[in-house]
Amino acid sequence: MSDYLLHPAALPTWGQRTALRLLTMLGWRVYFKPLPGPHGIAVVYPHTSNWDFIIGLLGKWAVGLQFRWLAKDSLFRGAMGTIMRYWGGIAVDRSAPMGATRHLAQQMLASKWCWVAITPEGTRGYRPHWKSGFYHLAQAARVPTLLVALDYKKKELRVVDTLELSGDTERDMAAIRNIYAECQALYPQDAAPIKLAQRDNGQQAERKRA
């Protein structure tokens, strides 16, 4: 892991060095491994605090890559919406049908470079499971999944582990749990268990049998 630790002196731009120094001042270290291709989904976990957004945004600037990220459309209203889009935000209507997932997959693949970050919990409060949007999108676009860890216990932002989803949700979620095994949220009691809702597991099983 130490091979992937970012150091300000090794970063090519002033903006990257500044973002990393700000994280260092906050006590954080950033680990980054080059991405496996020009398209993919970045799962960001755990998400229990507004600090996650600040740490994640500084991390994005530090690695110097234009990650896009999904958030509920209510956050994009008014002047703040302009800022959110400038920072890479994509407004999502959570009531939209699965057709929206296919459309987003097509948009992603049509871009020369596009990695989309998603918080699978969907909220800072406790949920009994992950939302399955990240899984559907990665499968629809047939792209790798990057598992970004916000570890408040070690104060590490890890942008290192990637996974090719197999379509077998039980196997894939077990692999994801293994990667996040020692990752601790700022508010551990609010971190969602790493599993999909039972209906999502069932839908994936039906698709696999079909």
FENLIN-V109503 format. One record per run of one state. SS is the DSSP state (2 for helix, 1 for strand, 0 for the rest). FROM is the first residue (numbers start at 1). LEN is the number of residues. If there is no record, write none. Layout:
ss=SS from=FROM len=LEN
ss=SS from=FROM len=LEN
This chain:
ss=0 from=1 len=1
ss=2 from=2 len=3
ss=1 from=5 len=1
ss=0 from=6 len=2
ss=2 from=8 len=3
ss=0 from=11 len=3
ss=2 from=14 len=12
ss=0 from=26 len=3
ss=1 from=29 len=4
ss=0 from=33 len=6
ss=1 from=39 len=7
ss=0 from=46 len=5
ss=2 from=51 len=13
ss=0 from=64 len=4
ss=1 from=68 len=5
ss=2 from=73 len=4
ss=0 from=77 len=1
ss=2 from=78 len=9
ss=0 from=87 len=2
ss=1 from=89 len=4
ss=0 from=93 len=6
ss=2 from=99 len=12
ss=0 from=111 len=3
ss=1 from=114 len=5
ss=0 from=119 len=11
ss=1 from=130 len=1
ss=0 from=131 len=2
ss=2 from=133 len=9
ss=0 from=142 len=2
ss=1 from=144 len=8
ss=0 from=152 len=4
ss=1 from=156 len=8
ss=0 from=164 len=5
ss=2 from=169 len=11
ss=0 from=180 len=8
ss=2 from=188 len=3
ss=0 from=191 len=5
ss=1 from=196 len=1
ss=0 from=197 len=1
ss=2 from=198 len=12
ss=0 from=210 len=1
